[in-house]
Amino acid sequence: MFLLDIRKTLGLVMLSVAVSVAGENAADSGCADGTLIASVKFEGLEHTKPRVVERELLNKVGEPYSSEKFEAEKLRLQDLDLFTEITVACAPADPLPSHLAARASSLTYTFKEIFRWIPSPAGKETDRDGLMIGLALANLNVLGEDIRAEVQYRTSTDPFLDNNEYAFYASSPYLFGLPLGWNFEFLRTDSYDDLRGYQENSILLDLDLDYKMLPHLSLLWTIAGRDLQDAAFLPELGFGFAFDYRDSKLDTRKGVYFEYMLTHVGEGDDSDSDCLEGDCRGMGGENFWELLTDARGYFTLGRFVTGATALVRLRPGDVEFYDYYYHGGPNTFRGRGGTPIGGHEDAADSVRLGVHEALLTFEERFVLMERHAASVLGVNFFYGVQLVAGFDGSLLWDKGHPGWEDYEGAVYGGVHLVIPALDRIRFEVGYRPDRGEPAFYFGLFDKVTSSRWRSR
């Protein structure tokens, strides 16, 4: 069914590929480099306040215009996920300020805004619950301040209506004009975890902060509380830093990203510390540290985008079984789980749990169609198409250092649809040589994004 959907989707988008490819190489009708900027104007900002745009601009009044700066600020503006199109044009300054040279011009940025309110189906793909669907109402630009807020209800598709989630999300890259990004999450879960074997009834409150201290250096904080019924209240407090030299946070084409985060989870003593050797599955509290390293690198040559990522999480201390990591699915390791093609899934082969993890990915993307603006019934959006192929490496272990017995590898390929809000929809087929059978995977967001929050 999914493969049929892929063929239908590709059939539609390929109709516009030729036009899109020609348009991708067309330059914006901007100014000549060196033209002095007398003033800056905005057109098309119906729902977005001008200061949201102004803080992303690199071309300034009184300075010479630079097309290189425009390309960089265009990527920064696209990262806001508020616009389908961004263009710039020059016109003679009128009246011309006396202190500026005769070549001075007025710079006009024109924007086409993405639809703001999104009443729509909701979706989430997790390794534990598989595909979840439901209803959502989102506002991508609350009060015109680039604040995104969303409420969701999601339920499992197999078994249908058995696992349920109720969520509220809110986020913004600024707080009261300061470069302090924040992300708030409320999540109510009523779900049977068939991977770890327990019924989860929990409430999660989480606040993440990102302060841009320097252009490429951010300080990170996280504070969270999780009330897990039949277990304990699990507080979390973390601090870290990130170096970000990517050209864009969404659909990155070049640059590197490195993040280190140290978080403490739980409190008190291990309630199962007196257990003898064996299966101690009491729903007690936890008390451990998590040392996270997230490294990403990207390089582009023509339409080929090469990416390599590594996510490593070490957890010294007391980690209970309900928080063990699982590897298998579109968000972790595309060689386990999934929907078998021409075969039957071995349920026992699908369960692999561990305290510590390392996820390694090497991926090659071919940009079949660049981001392409579209409008249907007055609703503005964009879409793009990328072909992907890559390699997944998985390390999952309980104690000490990992060995080769803890390692698995798989290759995969597929099609990614680049869209607003969700970043991308992924249709992929993975193949693990030692298993000898391909499996289909469906995922939302980039894998490096979903790997970070998949356990929730």
C-alpha positions in Angstrom: 0.0 0.0 0.0 2.8 2.4 0.9 4.7 1.5 -2.2 1.6 2.3 -4.3 1.3 5.7 -2.5 5.0 6.4 -3.4 4.4 5.7 -7.0 1.3 7.9 -7.1 3.1 10.7 -5.3 6.1 10.6 -7.5 3.9 10.6 -10.6 2.3 13.8 -9.5 5.5 15.6 -8.4 7.5 14.5 -11.5 5.0 16.6 -13.6 6.6 19.7 -12.1 10.2 18.5 -11.9 11.2 19.9 -15.3 9.8 23.3 -14.5 11.2 23.3 -11.0 14.7 22.3 -12.2 14.7 25.2 -14.6 13.5 27.6 -12.0 16.0 26.5 -9.3 18.9 27.9 -11.3 17.2 31.2 -11.9 18.6 34.0 -9.8 16.4 36.2 -7.6 15.8 39.6 -9.2 18.0 41.3 -6.6 20.6 44.0 -6.5 24.0 44.1 -8.0 26.7 43.3 -5.4 28.1 46.6 -3.9 24.9 48.6 -4.3 24.5 50.7 -1.2 21.3 50.0 0.8 19.4 53.1 1.5 16.3 51.4 3.1 14.8 48.0 3.6 11.1 47.2 3.0 8.9 44.1 3.4 6.0 42.9 1.4 3.7 40.0 2.0 3.9 39.9 5.8 0.2 39.5 6.6 0.6 37.5 9.8 4.3 37.9 10.7 5.6 40.9 12.6 8.5 42.7 10.8 10.9 42.2 13.8 10.7 38.4 13.3 12.2 38.9 9.8 14.6 41.8 10.7 16.5 39.8 13.3 17.5 37.2 10.6 18.8 39.7 8.0 22.4 40.1 7.2 22.1 42.9 4.6 21.9 46.2 6.6 21.0 49.8 5.8 24.1 51.8 5.0 26.1 48.8 3.9 26.7 47.4 0.4 24.4 44.7 -0.8 25.8 41.2 -0.9 24.1 38.3 -2.8 26.2 35.9 -0.7 24.6 37.4 2.4 21.2 37.1 0.9 21.6 33.4 0.2 22.6 33.0 3.9 19.8 35.0 5.3 17.3 33.2 3.0 18.3 29.9 4.6 17.9 31.5 8.0 14.4 32.7 7.1 13.5 29.3 5.6 14.5 27.8 9.0 11.6 29.7 10.6 9.2 27.5 8.6 6.9 30.4 8.0 7.4 31.1 4.3 7.2 29.2 1.0 9.0 31.9 -1.1 11.5 34.6 -0.2 12.7 37.0 -2.9 14.6 40.4 -3.0 14.5 43.3 -5.4 16.1 46.7 -5.8 14.6 50.0 -6.7 16.1 53.6 -6.7 15.8 55.1 -3.3 13.2 57.9 -3.3 13.9 60.3 -1.8 17.6 59.5 -1.6 19.2 60.3 1.7 21.7 63.0 1.3 24.5 61.2 3.1 24.3 58.2 0.8 26.0 57.7 -2.5 24.1 58.1 -5.8 24.1 54.3 -6.3 22.0 53.7 -3.2 18.9 51.7 -3.6 15.9 50.6 -1.7 15.9 46.8 -0.9 12.5 45.1 -0.9 12.0 41.6 0.5 8.9 39.8 -0.7 7.5 36.9 1.3 4.8 34.3 0.7 3.6 33.0 4.0 2.8 29.3 4.8 -0.7 28.6 6.0 -0.9 29.5 9.7 -3.7 27.4 11.1 -3.5 23.7 10.5 -6.5 21.6 11.5 -5.3 18.3 10.3 -4.8 14.6 10.9 -1.9 14.0 13.4 0.7 11.4 13.0 3.7 10.0 14.9 5.9 7.1 14.1 7.7 5.4 17.1 9.6 2.2 17.4 7.3 1.2 20.3 3.8 2.0 19.1 4.5 2.0 15.3 2.3 4.4 13.3 0.0 6.5 15.4 -2.8 8.7 13.9 -5.3 11.2 15.3 -6.3 14.8 15.2 -4.3 18.0 15.6 -4.7 21.8 15.6 -1.6 23.8 15.2 -0.8 27.5 14.8 2.7 28.0 13.3 2.9 31.7 14.0 1.0 32.7 17.2 0.6 36.5 17.4 2.9 36.8 14.5 5.9 36.2 16.8 7.2 32.9 15.3 5.7 31.0 18.2 4.4 27.5 17.3 1.7 25.9 19.3 0.0 22.6 18.7 -2.5 20.2 20.5 -2.7 16.6 19.4 -4.5 13.4 20.1 -2.9 10.2 18.7 -3.8 6.6 18.9 -2.2 3.4 17.7 -3.3 1.8 14.4 -2.3 -1.7 15.4 -4.0 -2.5 17.8 -6.4 0.3 16.9 -7.3 2.6 19.8 -5.3 0.6 22.4 -2.5 3.1 22.9 -3.3 6.7 23.3 -1.4 10.0 23.6 -2.6 13.5 24.4 0.0 16.3 23.7 0.6 20.0 23.7 3.7 21.6 22.2 4.9 25.2 22.1 8.2 26.6 20.9 10.0 29.6 19.5 13.6 30.6 18.7 13.3 33.8 20.8 11.9 34.8 24.2 10.9 38.5 24.7 13.3 39.5 21.9 16.3 37.6 23.4 18.0 34.8 21.4 16.7 32.3 23.9 15.0 29.4 22.1 12.5 27.4 24.1 10.5 24.3 23.6 7.7 23.2 26.0 6.0 19.8 25.9 3.1 18.3 27.8 2.5 14.6 27.1 -0.1 12.3 28.6 0.5 8.6 27.7 -1.8 5.6 28.2 -0.1 2.8 26.3 1.0 -0.8 26.7 4.7 -1.1 25.9 4.9 -4.5 24.3 8.7 -4.1 23.8 9.5 -3.7 27.5 6.4 -5.4 28.8 4.5 -3.0 31.0 1.5 -0.6 30.9 2.6 3.0 30.8 0.4 5.6 32.4 2.4 8.7 32.6 2.5 12.5 32.4 5.5 14.4 31.1 6.3 18.1 31.5 9.5 19.2 29.7 11.1 22.6 29.0 14.2 22.9 26.9 16.2 26.2 26.5 18.8 27.1 23.9 20.7 30.4 24.5 22.8 31.6 21.5 25.8 33.0 23.3 27.8 33.4 20.1 26.7 33.1 16.4 27.8 29.4 16.4 27.8 28.5 20.1 24.7 27.8 22.2 24.2 26.9 25.9 21.6 24.3 26.5 19.4 23.5 29.5 16.6 21.0 30.1 14.3 20.5 33.0 11.6 17.9 33.1 9.3 15.9 35.3 7.8 12.5 34.5 5.1 11.0 36.7 5.1 7.3 35.9 2.2 5.5 37.5 3.2 2.4 39.6 6.8 3.6 39.5 7.9 7.0 40.7 8.1 10.7 39.9 11.2 11.1 37.8 12.8 14.6 37.7 15.4 15.5 35.0 17.9 18.3 35.0 20.5 18.8 32.3 23.1 21.2 30.9 25.1 21.3 27.8 26.5 23.2 24.8 26.3 23.0 21.0 28.5 24.2 18.2 26.4 24.8 15.1 28.1 25.6 11.7 25.3 24.2 9.5 24.0 26.3 6.6 20.4 25.5 7.7 18.8 23.5 10.5 16.1 22.2 8.2 17.3 20.1 5.2 21.0 20.8 5.9 23.3 20.8 2.9 26.7 21.6 4.4 28.4 22.2 7.7 28.8 20.5 11.1 27.0 20.3 14.3 28.2 19.0 17.7 26.3 18.8 21.0 27.3 17.5 24.4 24.6 17.2 27.1 24.9 16.0 30.7 21.5 15.1 32.4 20.6 13.6 35.7 17.4 11.5 35.8 15.6 10.4 38.9 16.4 10.7 42.6 17.0 8.5 45.7 18.2 4.9 46.0 17.6 2.0 43.6 14.5 0.4 44.9 15.7 -2.9 43.3 19.3 -2.8 44.7 18.7 -5.8 46.9 17.5 -8.0 44.0 19.5 -11.1 43.5 20.7 -12.0 40.0 17.8 -12.5 37.7 14.9 -10.5 36.4 14.2 -7.6 38.8 11.2 -6.0 37.1 9.8 -3.9 40.0 8.5 -0.5 38.8 10.8 1.4 41.1 12.5 4.7 40.7 15.7 5.5 38.8 18.9 7.4 39.6 21.4 7.8 36.7 23.3 10.3 34.6 23.0 10.5 30.8 26.0 11.7 28.8 24.8 12.5 25.3 27.0 13.3 22.3 25.3 14.3 19.0 27.6 14.9 16.0 26.6 15.6 12.4 28.5 16.6 9.3 27.2 17.4 5.8 28.8 18.1 2.4 27.2 19.0 -0.9 28.5 18.5 -4.5 26.0 19.5 -7.1 22.7 17.7 -6.3 24.4 15.2 -4.1 24.3 15.7 -0.3 26.5 13.5 1.9 25.7 13.3 5.6 27.3 11.4 8.5 25.7 11.4 12.0 26.5 9.8 15.3 24.3 9.7 18.4 25.8 8.2 21.6 24.1 8.0 25.0 25.9 6.6 28.0 23.9 6.0 31.2 25.9 5.2 34.3 23.8 4.5 37.4 20.4 2.8 38.0 18.3 2.5 34.8 15.1 0.6 35.1 13.8 -1.7 32.4 11.0 0.7 31.4 13.6 3.2 30.2 15.8 0.8 28.3 16.6 1.8 24.7 15.2 -0.1 21.8 16.8 -0.3 18.3 14.6 -1.1 15.4 12.5 1.0 13.1 12.8 4.2 11.1 14.0 6.3 14.0 16.8 4.1 15.1 18.0 1.1 13.0 16.5 0.4 9.6 17.3 -3.3 9.7 15.0 -4.5 12.5 11.3 -4.2 12.9 9.5 -2.5 10.0 7.1 -4.3 7.6 8.7 -7.3 5.9 8.5 -7.4 2.1 7.7 -10.8 0.9 8.2 -12.4 4.3 7.0 -12.7 7.9 8.5 -10.7 10.7 10.1 -12.7 13.5 8.7 -11.1 16.7 11.6 -12.4 18.8 14.1 -10.9 16.4 12.4 -7.5 16.7 13.1 -7.0 20.4 16.5 -5.6 21.3 16.9 -3.6 24.5 19.9 -2.0 26.2 21.0 0.7 28.7 23.5 2.4 26.5 23.3 3.1 22.8 25.2 4.4 19.7 23.5 5.1 16.4 25.6 5.7 13.4 24.3 6.7 10.0 26.0 7.5 6.7 23.5 8.8 4.1 23.7 10.0 0.5 20.8 12.2 -0.8 20.1 13.1 -4.4 17.9 16.3 -4.7 15.5 15.2 -7.4 13.4 18.3 -7.0 14.3 21.4 -4.9 11.9 23.0 -2.5 9.0 24.1 -4.7 6.3 26.6 -3.7 2.6 25.7 -4.3 -0.8 26.9 -3.4 -4.2 25.0 -3.3 -7.4 26.9 -2.5 -5.4 29.8 -1.1 -3.3 27.5 1.2 0.4 28.1 0.6 2.9 25.3 1.2 6.1 23.9 -0.4 7.4 20.5 -1.3 10.5 18.8 -2.5 11.7 15.3 -3.4 14.9 13.6 -2.5 16.2 10.1 -3.3 18.2 8.6 -0.4 20.5 5.6 0.2 22.6 4.9 3.2 24.0 2.7 6.0 22.8 2.3 9.6 25.0 1.1 12.4 23.6 0.1 15.8 25.4 -0.5 19.1 23.2 -1.4 22.1 24.6 -2.8 25.4 24.0 -3.0 29.1 27.3 -2.8 31.0 31.0 -2.0 30.4 32.2 -1.5 26.8 30.3 -2.7 23.7 31.6 -5.6 21.7 31.0 -6.9 18.2 28.2 -9.0 19.6 26.4 -5.7 20.4 26.8 -4.4 16.8 24.4 -4.6 13.9 24.5 -3.0 10.4 22.0 -2.5 7.6 21.7 -0.7 4.3 18.6 1.2 3.2 17.2 3.4 0.4 14.0 5.3 -0.4 12.2 8.6 -1.1 11.9 11.6 1.1 9.2 14.3 0.6 10.2 17.6 2.1 7.2 19.5 3.4 6.4 22.3 6.0 6.0 21.6 9.7 7.1 18.0 9.6 10.3 18.7 7.8 10.0 15.5 5.7 8.0 12.3 5.2 10.3 9.2 4.8 9.5 6.1 2.7 12.4 3.7 3.1 13.3 0.1 2.6 16.0 -1.4 4.8 18.0 -4.6 4.4 20.1 -6.4 7.0 22.4 -8.9 5.3 22.3 -11.4 8.2 18.6 -11.5 8.0 18.3 -11.8 4.3 15.0 -10.0 3.8 14.1 -6.3 3.2 11.6 -4.4 5.3 9.6 -1.2 4.6 9.8 1.8 7.0 7.6 4.9 7.2 8.9 7.9 9.2 8.3 11.5 10.0 11.0 14.2 10.4 14.7 13.6 9.8 16.0 10.5 11.6 18.5 12.6 13.5 15.6 14.6 14.9 13.2 11.7 15.7 16.0 9.6 17.3 16.3 12.2 20.1 12.6 12.1 21.2 11.6 8.6 20.0 11.5 7.1 23.6 8.7 9.5 24.5 
